[in-house]
């Protein structure tokens, strides 16, 4: 959403202009995108550990398995070893060059079934770290999430992880990045020692050898030494010479860092790490603070630019409930785009125009919460028990603003939800309504199916598991789910809805926002219908890689 493009219309600055701009300049708000198992949770812990925000890394490998990490909390997540819910972590960091920053790290679910959730989080960041497993290279979910970043013009820093394990050649991996995704890799560090025999990295800008030392279990930050070329040769021998040679090859190939190319999403700085051993983590923090963009103004829904020092505004990118059995409440996460947030101030909720009281603002750090009194552009505010807030909402102060809404993804899985306990009718309705508002699943209805049997629609089937789990544990209304034989959804005009509904292997249901969706059993059926009935125009929804939707109106105008 952040856009550096100059716009002639801008909103006037607020008071404290200098302070707001200075605080915004210190912020680095980013997310890590990766395929599951590439090491996102391990890297998150390592980053936090290196910034001295926690005393010991959570990824301790013991007999009892992995300890709870700072970013995972739901029972289901622990059981499956995946991250479903998103957390925001904030910590201060002072770079090697002495720059004081505040890092906001937004956690994204790695599993493809939750890509809609990840997309929402990516609306709130200024940069992304693309984490790649050195043994596997670019994997499907990484590619999908990369497409979302490209679509949203989010600059990407690439981290090649697990270099302590045997894997592919570094040059092969950087070639894959340029060939498959068209980003020019510009390595900032280059590994000394092949994958599996990792001594340290060549810092390609300073020419120094950064040598790492292992610590027991990787539980504490790895000590590092910086050696000049002669000492490096003495210390690492042929491995150092090879790294220098390969780095020269990269330079000859034009693969040196270029800040503007990175900010323009044409190039990606590359770093090599072992998150499990805490190797290369300081370098990543330094690159984030030196190179990643700070918040710099945002275009609103009308294309008007709101600078960071304009009056307060924030965008709700996620609503989350039932995160912790000790806190059965619901938190809306809002990213600050402009101005200063002061707890207790009364804001305006753009969608309803109603006042919104911010007494219950919190910062959330893994499972811990603290009252949040002040926040600046780039920060994330957790607003507890804000039943009115939904993903895509804007909050503002003084000068009205609305940021562009978050589009809904095209669901590919559909199940009828039924209340299995007749005494829990009210809880059933309330639970379904809340899951819909939070965007856990989309809820579709039709007169034919009735209110007792709403259809849940999802991008991936694990969303149903989350919905069923929360209905039973949080709302006390266990449900049964009956899978429906549809795979494709299209927007249909109300005038055509009854006709499409009569087709074999098709059905029309209405989303909560009033948009009728035509469901087809598969894309072959859909194509057959479109061939037989070209007069019925169907609009597409956002695909799972974040490609834009084409509303019916655009289709009619011949733009699809
Ligand atoms: P994710 O959040 O991206 O899904 O990945 P996560 O951090 O959970 O890491 C997935 C696995 O990869 C974990 O092992 C983790 O220890 C391992 N891992 C992460 N970074 C590195 C690294 O730099 N080097 C090596 N060698 N391994 C790494 P696991 O098999 O799930 O658990 P465990 O049995 O090792 O505890």
Boltz pocket constraint, residues with backbone or C-beta under 6 A from the ligand:
constraints:
  - pocket:
      binder: B
      contacts: [[A, 34], [A, 35], [A, 36], [A, 37], [A, 38], [A, 39], [A, 40], [A, 41], [A, 42], [A, 43], [A, 59], [A, 60], [A, 61], [A, 62], [A, 65], [A, 66], [A, 81], [A, 82], [A, 83], [A, 110], [A, 161], [A, 162], [A, 163], [A, 164], [A, 165], [A, 273], [A, 274], [A, 275], [A, 276], [A, 277]]
      max_distance: 6.0
